[in-house]
Amino acid sequence: MTAPTYTSQSQWSEIQNILPSELHFDDVNKPVEEWWSNRGHNIHLDRWRNPAAKVRVILHHGVGTNGRQMSLILGIPLVKAGFEAVAIDMPNYGMTQVAPHAKVTYADWVEIANDFINSELKSDPRPIVLYGLSAGGLLTYHVAALNKKVKGIIGMTFIDQRLQQVRDETCKNLFMSRVGVPMAHLSAKTPLAGLTIPMAMASKMWALCNDKAAMKIFMTDKTSAGAWTSMRFLSSYMSFTPALEPEQFDVCPILLTQPMEDKWTPLHLSTPFLNRITKVPVKIVELKGTGHYPVEEEGAETMRKAIISFLKDIEASL
């Protein structure tokens, strides 16, 4: 069976039309679609090759986005700044084909991301930095804590879903955070573990993007904001324990690029987690006038400059 590609999907190109023209793909500036086999999954990759790059960046989506949507905001800027990038689609998102009968959990995402880093380093020793949007932010932390080989992590948010305040403010409502999450934990231990619901029913998916036109497009995309998720995945996501707690994290520097008009994961939800990290540098850059998925140009430009500066500092330290 032929693996699906983003040429068969319209939503990403519709979102692209909302973004500045310099971010638009063309015959020269576009990713190469590849696949990587892991744990029976056919993992989709958007590969942005740059043989001259000294540093590579792996782009991670969250629970309302996919790898192509990461490529849209960072693919071209990273390559033009002298870096190489690859955006990965985790199981149940994007174009990745899930292994038959797989029981996907958030812990699987962490393990897959860890395996991918090891696979990349085995074939190419150039150092790797991780980027994550939304839940992908803490995913980069969880992966770095496990892998311990990456040279930096960049997130749009670092929210610890083990904290009740974080659950209360990021779930769709208090019923979901106070009743739905415990029910997911219970269901995950029963035959109901595979029961699925729209991710938008569990979370504040309506706050993914502050641009109304873009938000309508996102919600029609079953490979991102319109995705469904299982009780098993939700339980794992809301209770995941990292290999290193923040107080012990000594792997690499951290950059938070925080949208200041983020209605889903505002800054005050990330600072309790980041304040516990004292063994490595932690930098916060505020993106003014910008929502969770950054389509607003002022904040998006600030984000790109901050990320490129962070990467150049890592490059200089090699």
N, C-alpha and C positions, 0 to 999 in steps of 0.2 A: 504494500500500500504506500502510495506517495505521501510523504510528510507534508502537512499544511504549511503554508508560508503567509507572510503578511501581505503578499500581493492579492490574496483572496479576501482581504478584509478592508473595509472602507473607513472605519472609525478613526484609525490613527492618522490617515491623510486629511480627514476633516478637522481633527485637532490641529494638525500641522498648519492648516490654512488660517488658524487663529493666531499662530505664533509669528514673530517677525520673519521677513523673507530670508534673512541671512541664516536662519536655522532650517530652511527648507531643503530637503534632499534634492539632488540632481544627479546627472549621469556620473559625475566624478565624486561628489560628496554624498555617499550613502553607505549603509552597512552591507556586509556580505552575510547572508543567512546561512548558518551552519547548524549541525546537530551533534550532540555529545551524549553517548549512552552511559547511564548510571542507574544502578538498582532496578533495571528493567524499564526505566523511563527513557524516552527519546527527548532529551532536553534541547530546547531551541535556544540559539545564540544569535544575537546581532553583533557581528564582529567588525570593529573599526581598526583596521591594521595600519600601523605606522612603524616600519622596520627601524627607523632612526630614533624612535622614542627610547628613553632610558627608564621610564616608569610607565606601568600599565595600570588601568583602573577597571575594576569589575563593578558594573552598575546593577544594583538590586532594587526591585520594585517592592511594594507593600501589598496589603490585602485588597486594595482597590485600583491597582494599576498593573501594568505589565512591562516587559523589557523594552518593547518598541517605544512606549511612552517615555522611558528613560533616555533612549536614543534621541528622541525628538528634542529634548532640552539640553543634552550635554554631548552628544556624539560629535557633531561638527566642531563646536568650540574646543573640545579636548584635543582632537586631532590637529586642528589649526594651531593650537598652543604648543604642539610638539609631543603630545602624549598618545598612547594607544588605549583603546577601550573595548570592552565587550559587555553587552547587556544580556543577562540570563533570565529566562522564563522559568519560574519554579512550577512544580506540578500543580495542576488545576488552574493555571493562569497562562495567558499568552498562547503561543503555538506549540508548547510542549505537549507531547503525547504521553499520557500517564500509563504506566505498566498495568496490564490486565489484573483486575482484582486487588490492586494496590490500596492499602489503607493509609492514606497520606496524613501525616501530622506535621505540626510546625517543627518538631524536632527533626523530622526528615529534611526539611528545608535547610536547617543548620548543617546537618551532616552532608547534604548534597553540595552546599556552598563550600564546605571544608574540602570535600573530595575534589571539587573543581579547581580550587586554588592549588592543591597538591598536583593535580594533573597538569595544570598550566606551568607550574614551576619545574616539573619533570622535563617538559619539552622545551622550556624557555626560562632561563634563570633571571631574567629581568624582574626587578622588584614589583610588588603588587600593592595597590591601595584599594580599599573598598569604599563604595558610595552606596547610600541607601536613602530612598524617599519614603516618607510615612513609616509604616512598620518595618520597612527595609532599613531604617536607621538603626534601630536596636538589633535587627538581624546582623548588621555589620559588626556590632559589638559582640554578639553571641558567637559569631563565626571567628572573629579575631581572638577571642578568649580561648576558643577551642584549638584553633590552628597555630597561633603564636608565631606565624612567619610573615604576616603582612606588615607593611611599613607605615600605614596610616589608615584611619577610618574617618569618613565624612558622612554626616547624617542630617536630614532635614528635621528630625526629631529623635529624641532618645527617651522613650516612655516605657516604664516598667509596669507591665500589666498585672503584676502581682500586687500592686498597691490599689487599695479600694478607691482612693480619690481618682486615680488614673482611669479605672474602670467606670466610675460614675460619670466622668467627663467625656469619655471617648465612646462608650456604648450609646446606642440610640436613645435610651432613656433609663431611668432608675430601675424600672422593672427588669430590663435586660441585664443591668449590672448587678442588681441585688438578688434577682430570682433566676434570670436566664443563664447567667454564668454558672451558678451552682448546679442548675439542671443539666448544663452541658457536661460538667464534671461527672455527675451521676450517670448520665446517658452513655458517656464514653466507656463505662465499665459494664455495659449491657449490650444486648443485640441492637439497641437503638443508636449505637456509636456511629453508624453509617448514615443516619438520618441527616438530610441536608436542608438548609434554609438559605435564602439570599443573604449575602454578606451585608447588604443594605438594611436588612431587618435587624441585624445584630449591632450595627455600628452607625456612626454619624456620616454615612457615605454621602449624604447631601452636602457635606462641607468639604468634599474632596477638592473642589475648584470654585473660586468666587466668580468666575465668568459663567453666566447663565447658559449661554450658547454651548460652551464647552461641556458644561455639566450635563446637558441633555444628551450630548454625544457619548460621554463617558457611560451614562446609565444604560445606553442601548448595547454596550459592548460586553458580551458574556464572557470575554476573556480578561476583563479587568473589573470595573466597578459593578458590572451586572453579574458577576460570578456568584455561584452558590458554594457553600462550604458545609462541612460535616460537623456534627457534635464532637467527633474525635479531634478534628483539627482545632476547633475553637477551644476545647479543653486544654490541649497542648499549648496553644498560643498564649492563653491567659495565665498559664502557671509555669512557664518554662524557667528552669534554673540554669544560669550560665556556668560554664566551667570555672570561671573566675568571677567572684563578686567584685563590685567596683573598687572596694578598698584594696583588693589584691591585684587589680589590673595594672600591668607594667609592660604591655606589649608594644604600644606605639602611640603617637600623638593623635588627638581627636579634634575634629572641627565640626561644630554645629552651625549650619546655615539655617537660621530660624525665620520663617515667614511671620511677620508681625501682625498680619490680618488673618492668621490661621484660626479658623473657628472649630477645628477638630482637635488639634494638638498644640495649644498655645505654649509659649515659652515656660510658663510656671510649672508645666507638667514634666519638662525635661530637666530643669535645674536640680531637683532633689536627687536625681540619679547621678548627674554629672558632678555635683558638689562632693560626692563620695569618692571621686577619682582624684587621687593626689600624687600618684607615682609617675604620671606622664602629663605633658602639657595638654590643656583643654582650652580651646578658643571658641568663643561664640560670636558670630557675625549676624546682626539683625538685618532682615530684608524688609525694608519699609514698603507699605502699601501692597503687600504680596500675600496671596493665599496659599493653602496647603500644597496644591500642585501649581507651580509658579508660571502662570501665563503672563503676568503683569511685567512689562519690560524693565521698569526701574529696578524692582527687586530681583528679577531674574539676572540682570546684568551684574548687580552686586554679588549675587550668588556665584556666577561664573568667575568673576574676578577673584573672589575669596578662595574658591576651589583651586583655581590655577596658581594663585600665590602659595597656597598650602602645598600643592604638588611640587612647585619649583623649590620650595624650602627642603622638601624631602629629597628631591633630585640633587640639590647642592650638598646634602649631608652624606651622600653615598660615597 
